[in-house]
Amino acid sequence: MEKIAIASDHAGRELKDEIKGYMQEAGLDVVDMGVNSDDSVDYPDYGMPVADAVSKGEMPRGVLVCGTGIGMSITANKYPGVRAALVADIYSARMAREHNDANILVVGGRLVGKGLAREIVRTWLETKFEGGRHQRRLDKITEVEKKFCSR
């Protein structure tokens, strides 16, 4: 059973819970890293643990949700090896995996409805990385990370 981390801030909590339920129905072992209420919180406090777990290889993939998805995307992409993609449509979900091997999916809780979110997640989970010329491009990004990031 594939493990996947998920987290949100207060603005994304409702959609996070919807996505979590969908992934559990699909047979995934979902590790919920918060939030569990609608009280205002700072999105980095919840995005960072997911991004850190993916960066360290403790989790193969993750899902983050905040109001627009922008804050979580910025946060997650600070971590070496993380390729967080902000997605609001099915085509982008497919391309995020197929061409960019995105290991964190980011969705805007105030922008994407529950039904569309389920389709985005389904597409992202089912799409395989194409490799080839796309791997060459990711390798260039990895070289930049090695130059400027240290663990």
C-alpha positions in Angstrom: 0.0 0.0 0.0 1.5 3.3 -1.1 2.0 5.9 1.6 1.2 9.5 0.9 1.4 12.6 3.1 -1.2 15.3 3.2 -1.6 18.7 4.9 -3.3 22.0 4.7 -3.8 25.3 6.4 -7.2 26.4 7.6 -8.3 27.7 4.2 -7.7 24.3 2.6 -8.8 22.0 5.5 -12.2 21.1 4.0 -10.8 20.2 0.6 -7.9 18.4 2.3 -10.3 16.2 4.2 -12.2 15.5 0.9 -9.0 14.5 -0.9 -7.8 12.4 2.1 -11.1 10.5 2.0 -10.8 9.9 -1.7 -7.2 8.6 -1.4 -8.2 6.3 1.4 -11.0 5.0 -0.7 -8.5 4.3 -3.4 -6.5 2.2 -1.0 -3.7 4.6 -0.1 -2.2 4.8 3.3 -2.7 8.6 4.0 -0.6 10.3 6.7 -2.5 13.4 7.7 -0.1 16.1 9.0 -2.8 18.6 9.8 -4.7 20.9 10.2 -7.7 19.5 11.9 -9.7 22.7 12.6 -10.6 25.9 10.8 -8.7 28.1 13.2 -6.3 30.4 11.4 -2.7 29.0 11.1 0.4 29.7 9.1 0.6 27.5 6.0 4.4 27.0 6.2 3.9 25.2 9.5 2.0 22.5 7.7 3.6 22.5 4.3 7.1 22.1 5.7 6.7 18.7 7.3 5.2 17.2 4.1 7.9 18.7 2.0 10.6 17.6 4.4 9.3 14.0 4.5 9.3 13.9 0.6 12.7 15.5 0.4 14.2 13.0 2.8 12.5 10.1 1.0 10.4 9.2 4.1 7.3 9.7 1.9 7.2 9.0 -1.9 4.6 11.7 -2.5 2.5 14.4 -0.8 -0.5 16.6 -1.3 -0.8 20.1 0.1 -3.8 22.4 0.1 -4.1 26.1 1.1 -6.4 28.9 -0.1 -4.8 29.4 -3.5 -2.1 26.8 -3.4 0.5 29.4 -4.0 1.9 29.6 -0.5 2.2 25.9 -0.1 3.9 25.6 -3.6 6.5 28.2 -2.6 7.1 26.5 0.7 7.4 23.0 -0.7 9.7 23.9 -3.5 12.4 25.2 -1.1 13.2 21.6 -0.3 15.8 19.7 -2.3 14.3 17.0 -4.5 10.8 18.3 -4.1 8.9 19.1 -7.3 5.6 20.6 -6.1 3.1 21.4 -8.8 0.2 23.8 -8.3 -2.6 22.2 -10.3 -6.2 23.5 -11.0 -7.1 21.3 -14.0 -6.8 17.7 -15.2 -4.4 18.4 -18.0 -1.9 20.1 -15.7 -2.2 17.2 -13.2 -1.2 14.7 -16.0 1.6 16.9 -17.2 2.9 17.5 -13.7 3.5 13.8 -13.4 4.2 12.8 -17.0 6.7 15.6 -17.8 7.8 16.9 -14.4 7.6 13.9 -12.2 5.9 16.1 -9.6 6.1 14.4 -6.2 3.9 16.9 -4.4 0.5 18.0 -5.7 -0.7 21.4 -4.5 -4.3 22.4 -4.9 -6.1 25.7 -4.0 -8.9 25.0 -1.6 -10.7 28.3 -2.5 -10.3 27.7 -6.2 -11.0 24.0 -6.9 -14.3 22.3 -6.2 -14.4 18.8 -4.6 -15.4 16.9 -7.7 -12.6 18.5 -9.8 -10.2 17.9 -6.9 -11.0 14.2 -7.0 -10.3 14.1 -10.7 -7.1 16.0 -10.4 -5.9 13.7 -7.6 -6.9 10.6 -9.6 -5.1 11.7 -12.7 -2.0 12.7 -10.7 -1.9 9.4 -8.9 -2.4 7.3 -12.0 -0.1 9.1 -14.4 3.5 7.7 -14.8 6.6 9.8 -15.4 7.6 9.6 -19.1 11.3 9.9 -18.5 13.5 10.4 -21.6 14.0 14.1 -22.5 12.0 15.0 -19.4 14.5 13.2 -17.2 17.4 15.2 -18.8 15.6 18.4 -17.8 15.0 17.3 -14.2 18.7 16.3 -14.0 19.5 20.0 -14.8 17.3 21.1 -11.9 19.0 18.5 -9.6 22.4 20.0 -10.5 21.3 23.4 -9.5 20.0 22.0 -6.2 23.3 20.3 -5.5 25.1 23.6 -6.2 23.0 25.7 -3.9 21.4 23.4 -1.4 23.2 21.2 1.2 21.7 18.7 3.6 
